[in-house]
Amino acid sequence: MLPAGSRLHTSDEFAAVVRYGRRAGTRHLVVHLLGTGRTSSPRAGFVVSAKVGNAVVRHRVTRRLRPLVRQELAGLPAGTDVVIRALPAAASASSADLGRDLTSGLVAAERKRVAVGTRP
Protein backbone atom coordinates (compact mmCIF):
# COMPACT_ATOMS: atom_id res chain seq x y z
CA MET A 1 0.00 0.00 0.00
CA LEU A 2 1.16 3.51 -0.72
CA PRO A 3 0.89 5.92 2.22
CA ALA A 4 -2.38 7.90 2.25
CA GLY A 5 -0.55 11.13 1.41
CA SER A 6 0.95 9.52 -1.68
CA ARG A 7 -2.33 8.33 -3.22
CA LEU A 8 -4.91 9.97 -5.42
CA HIS A 9 -8.28 9.48 -3.74
CA THR A 10 -11.19 10.92 -5.70
CA SER A 11 -12.40 10.48 -9.24
CA ASP A 12 -11.98 14.24 -9.73
CA GLU A 13 -8.27 13.94 -8.92
CA PHE A 14 -7.86 11.07 -11.37
CA ALA A 15 -9.86 12.92 -14.04
CA ALA A 16 -7.77 16.09 -13.69
CA VAL A 17 -4.50 14.19 -14.15
CA VAL A 18 -5.80 12.25 -17.15
CA ARG A 19 -7.44 15.29 -18.75
CA TYR A 20 -4.79 17.96 -18.20
CA GLY A 21 -1.60 15.99 -17.64
CA ARG A 22 0.99 14.90 -20.17
CA ARG A 23 0.69 11.34 -21.42
CA ALA A 24 3.33 8.84 -22.47
CA GLY A 25 2.52 5.34 -23.64
CA THR A 26 4.65 2.22 -23.50
CA ARG A 27 3.96 -1.37 -24.41
CA HIS A 28 2.33 -2.25 -21.08
CA LEU A 29 1.40 1.10 -19.50
CA VAL A 30 0.18 4.62 -20.15
CA VAL A 31 1.59 7.21 -17.76
CA HIS A 32 -0.26 10.49 -17.14
CA LEU A 33 1.74 13.18 -15.32
CA LEU A 34 0.50 16.52 -14.00
CA GLY A 35 2.37 19.17 -12.03
CA THR A 36 -0.24 20.65 -9.71
CA GLY A 37 1.85 23.36 -8.11
CA ARG A 38 1.17 22.00 -4.63
CA THR A 39 4.00 21.75 -2.15
CA SER A 40 3.01 18.33 -0.84
CA SER A 41 4.63 15.04 -1.79
CA PRO A 42 4.00 13.44 -5.19
CA ARG A 43 0.85 11.29 -5.44
CA ALA A 44 -0.03 8.32 -7.64
CA GLY A 45 -3.07 6.32 -8.65
CA PHE A 46 -3.70 3.19 -10.70
CA VAL A 47 -6.26 2.43 -13.38
CA VAL A 48 -6.51 -1.26 -14.27
CA SER A 49 -9.64 -1.94 -16.30
CA ALA A 50 -11.51 -5.18 -16.93
CA LYS A 51 -9.79 -5.37 -20.33
CA VAL A 52 -6.61 -6.38 -18.47
CA GLY A 53 -8.30 -9.46 -17.03
CA ASN A 54 -10.52 -10.68 -14.24
CA ALA A 55 -10.26 -9.33 -10.69
CA VAL A 56 -7.44 -11.68 -9.73
CA VAL A 57 -5.32 -10.57 -12.69
CA ARG A 58 -6.10 -6.87 -12.17
CA HIS A 59 -5.11 -7.00 -8.51
CA ARG A 60 -1.93 -8.91 -9.38
CA VAL A 61 -0.94 -6.20 -11.86
CA THR A 62 -1.62 -3.50 -9.26
CA ARG A 63 0.36 -5.37 -6.60
CA ARG A 64 3.33 -5.63 -8.94
CA LEU A 65 3.14 -1.95 -9.92
CA ARG A 66 2.78 -0.53 -6.40
CA PRO A 67 6.40 -1.00 -5.18
CA LEU A 68 7.75 0.17 -8.53
CA VAL A 69 5.73 3.37 -8.31
CA ARG A 70 6.74 3.87 -4.67
CA GLN A 71 10.40 3.92 -5.74
CA GLU A 72 9.75 6.34 -8.60
CA LEU A 73 7.70 8.77 -6.48
CA ALA A 74 10.78 9.60 -4.42
CA GLY A 75 12.45 11.07 -7.51
CA LEU A 76 9.51 13.21 -8.65
CA PRO A 77 9.16 16.89 -7.76
CA ALA A 78 6.73 17.94 -5.03
CA GLY A 79 3.21 18.55 -6.26
CA THR A 80 3.35 15.99 -9.06
CA ASP A 81 0.35 13.71 -9.62
CA VAL A 82 0.72 10.51 -11.64
CA VAL A 83 -1.89 8.08 -12.97
CA ILE A 84 -0.61 4.73 -14.19
CA ARG A 85 -3.03 3.02 -16.59
CA ALA A 86 -2.30 -0.64 -17.26
CA LEU A 87 -2.88 -1.95 -20.76
CA PRO A 88 -4.02 -5.55 -21.45
CA ALA A 89 -0.43 -6.59 -22.20
CA ALA A 90 0.48 -5.80 -18.57
CA ALA A 91 -1.29 -8.99 -17.44
CA SER A 92 1.42 -11.18 -18.94
CA ALA A 93 4.38 -8.83 -18.41
CA SER A 94 7.11 -9.52 -15.89
CA SER A 95 7.76 -7.10 -13.04
CA ALA A 96 11.04 -6.15 -14.71
CA ASP A 97 9.20 -5.24 -17.92
CA LEU A 98 6.66 -3.20 -15.96
CA GLY A 99 9.49 -1.41 -14.15
CA ARG A 100 11.24 -0.51 -17.40
CA ASP A 101 7.98 0.70 -18.93
CA LEU A 102 7.15 2.75 -15.85
CA THR A 103 10.55 4.45 -15.83
CA SER A 104 10.53 5.20 -19.55
CA GLY A 105 6.92 6.41 -19.39
CA LEU A 106 7.66 8.78 -16.53
CA VAL A 107 10.74 10.14 -18.29
CA ALA A 108 8.84 10.68 -21.53
CA ALA A 109 5.85 12.33 -19.81
CA GLU A 110 8.17 14.60 -17.81
CA ARG A 111 10.02 15.55 -20.99
CA LYS A 112 6.71 16.47 -22.66
CA ARG A 113 5.57 18.42 -19.61
CA VAL A 114 8.76 20.49 -19.49
CA ALA A 115 8.82 21.00 -23.28
CA VAL A 116 5.32 22.45 -23.27
CA GLY A 117 6.19 24.73 -20.36
CA THR A 118 3.50 23.64 -17.95
CA ARG A 119 3.91 23.99 -14.23
CA PRO A 120 6.98 22.24 -12.77
ZADREN-178885 format. One record per residue (C-alpha): y, x, z. Coordinates in nm, 4 decimals, decimal comma, always signed. Layout:
<sites>
@v: Y | u: X | w: Z
...
</sites>
This chain:
<sites>
@v: +0,0000 | u: +0,0000 | w: +0,0000
@v: +0,3508 | u: +0,1161 | w: -0,0715
@v: +0,5921 | u: +0,0890 | w: +0,2223
@v: +0,7896 | u: -0,2379 | w: +0,2251
@v: +1,1130 | u: -0,0549 | w: +0,1412
@v: +0,9517 | u: +0,0947 | w: -0,1684
@v: +0,8332 | u: -0,2327 | w: -0,3220
@v: +0,9974 | u: -0,4907 | w: -0,5423
@v: +0,9481 | u: -0,8279 | w: -0,3743
@v: +1,0921 | u: -1,1190 | w: -0,5703
@v: +1,0479 | u: -1,2401 | w: -0,9236
@v: +1,4240 | u: -1,1984 | w: -0,9728
@v: +1,3943 | u: -0,8271 | w: -0,8918
@v: +1,1068 | u: -0,7863 | w: -1,1373
@v: +1,2918 | u: -0,9860 | w: -1,4041
@v: +1,6091 | u: -0,7766 | w: -1,3695
@v: +1,4193 | u: -0,4496 | w: -1,4151
@v: +1,2255 | u: -0,5796 | w: -1,7150
@v: +1,5291 | u: -0,7445 | w: -1,8747
@v: +1,7965 | u: -0,4790 | w: -1,8197
@v: +1,5987 | u: -0,1596 | w: -1,7637
@v: +1,4899 | u: +0,0986 | w: -2,0165
@v: +1,1336 | u: +0,0692 | w: -2,1424
@v: +0,8840 | u: +0,3334 | w: -2,2469
@v: +0,5339 | u: +0,2523 | w: -2,3644
@v: +0,2225 | u: +0,4646 | w: -2,3498
@v: -0,1375 | u: +0,3957 | w: -2,4409
@v: -0,2251 | u: +0,2332 | w: -2,1075
@v: +0,1100 | u: +0,1400 | w: -1,9499
@v: +0,4616 | u: +0,0185 | w: -2,0151
@v: +0,7206 | u: +0,1593 | w: -1,7758
@v: +1,0487 | u: -0,0262 | w: -1,7142
@v: +1,3178 | u: +0,1745 | w: -1,5315
@v: +1,6520 | u: +0,0497 | w: -1,4003
@v: +1,9173 | u: +0,2365 | w: -1,2031
@v: +2,0650 | u: -0,0244 | w: -0,9706
@v: +2,3363 | u: +0,1849 | w: -0,8115
@v: +2,2003 | u: +0,1172 | w: -0,4633
@v: +2,1749 | u: +0,4005 | w: -0,2154
@v: +1,8330 | u: +0,3011 | w: -0,0841
@v: +1,5039 | u: +0,4629 | w: -0,1793
@v: +1,3437 | u: +0,3999 | w: -0,5193
@v: +1,1286 | u: +0,0855 | w: -0,5444
@v: +0,8319 | u: -0,0026 | w: -0,7639
@v: +0,6324 | u: -0,3070 | w: -0,8649
@v: +0,3192 | u: -0,3698 | w: -1,0702
@v: +0,2428 | u: -0,6258 | w: -1,3383
@v: -0,1261 | u: -0,6515 | w: -1,4266
@v: -0,1938 | u: -0,9644 | w: -1,6298
@v: -0,5175 | u: -1,1505 | w: -1,6930
@v: -0,5371 | u: -0,9787 | w: -2,0330
@v: -0,6384 | u: -0,6607 | w: -1,8474
@v: -0,9463 | u: -0,8303 | w: -1,7032
@v: -1,0678 | u: -1,0520 | w: -1,4237
@v: -0,9325 | u: -1,0263 | w: -1,0687
@v: -1,1683 | u: -0,7441 | w: -0,9733
@v: -1,0568 | u: -0,5322 | w: -1,2694
@v: -0,6871 | u: -0,6104 | w: -1,2173
@v: -0,7005 | u: -0,5111 | w: -0,8513
@v: -0,8910 | u: -0,1934 | w: -0,9377
@v: -0,6204 | u: -0,0935 | w: -1,1859
@v: -0,3500 | u: -0,1625 | w: -0,9263
@v: -0,5365 | u: +0,0358 | w: -0,6596
@v: -0,5631 | u: +0,3331 | w: -0,8937
@v: -0,1946 | u: +0,3143 | w: -0,9916
@v: -0,0528 | u: +0,2780 | w: -0,6404
@v: -0,1001 | u: +0,6400 | w: -0,5176
@v: +0,0166 | u: +0,7755 | w: -0,8530
@v: +0,3365 | u: +0,5734 | w: -0,8310
@v: +0,3873 | u: +0,6736 | w: -0,4667
@v: +0,3924 | u: +1,0403 | w: -0,5739
@v: +0,6344 | u: +0,9747 | w: -0,8604
@v: +0,8768 | u: +0,7695 | w: -0,6484
@v: +0,9596 | u: +1,0780 | w: -0,4424
@v: +1,1071 | u: +1,2449 | w: -0,7509
@v: +1,3211 | u: +0,9512 | w: -0,8650
@v: +1,6892 | u: +0,9164 | w: -0,7762
@v: +1,7935 | u: +0,6729 | w: -0,5032
@v: +1,8552 | u: +0,3214 | w: -0,6262
@v: +1,5988 | u: +0,3348 | w: -0,9061
@v: +1,3712 | u: +0,0349 | w: -0,9616
@v: +1,0508 | u: +0,0718 | w: -1,1636
@v: +0,8084 | u: -0,1889 | w: -1,2975
@v: +0,4733 | u: -0,0606 | w: -1,4195
@v: +0,3025 | u: -0,3025 | w: -1,6590
@v: -0,0639 | u: -0,2304 | w: -1,7258
@v: -0,1951 | u: -0,2878 | w: -2,0764
@v: -0,5545 | u: -0,4021 | w: -2,1446
@v: -0,6590 | u: -0,0427 | w: -2,2203
@v: -0,5801 | u: +0,0480 | w: -1,8568
@v: -0,8992 | u: -0,1290 | w: -1,7441
@v: -1,1179 | u: +0,1425 | w: -1,8939
@v: -0,8833 | u: +0,4382 | w: -1,8410
@v: -0,9523 | u: +0,7109 | w: -1,5886
@v: -0,7104 | u: +0,7760 | w: -1,3042
@v: -0,6149 | u: +1,1043 | w: -1,4712
@v: -0,5242 | u: +0,9198 | w: -1,7920
@v: -0,3203 | u: +0,6663 | w: -1,5958
@v: -0,1410 | u: +0,9487 | w: -1,4148
@v: -0,0512 | u: +1,1244 | w: -1,7396
@v: +0,0700 | u: +0,7983 | w: -1,8934
@v: +0,2754 | u: +0,7150 | w: -1,5852
@v: +0,4451 | u: +1,0548 | w: -1,5829
@v: +0,5199 | u: +1,0527 | w: -1,9547
@v: +0,6408 | u: +0,6918 | w: -1,9394
@v: +0,8779 | u: +0,7656 | w: -1,6526
@v: +1,0141 | u: +1,0743 | w: -1,8285
@v: +1,0685 | u: +0,8837 | w: -2,1532
@v: +1,2331 | u: +0,5850 | w: -1,9810
@v: +1,4599 | u: +0,8175 | w: -1,7808
@v: +1,5553 | u: +1,0020 | w: -2,0986
@v: +1,6468 | u: +0,6711 | w: -2,2662
@v: +1,8424 | u: +0,5566 | w: -1,9607
@v: +2,0486 | u: +0,8761 | w: -1,9492
@v: +2,1004 | u: +0,8823 | w: -2,3281
@v: +2,2454 | u: +0,5317 | w: -2,3269
@v: +2,4735 | u: +0,6188 | w: -2,0360
@v: +2,3636 | u: +0,3497 | w: -1,7950
@v: +2,3990 | u: +0,3913 | w: -1,4228
@v: +2,2243 | u: +0,6983 | w: -1,2775
</sites>
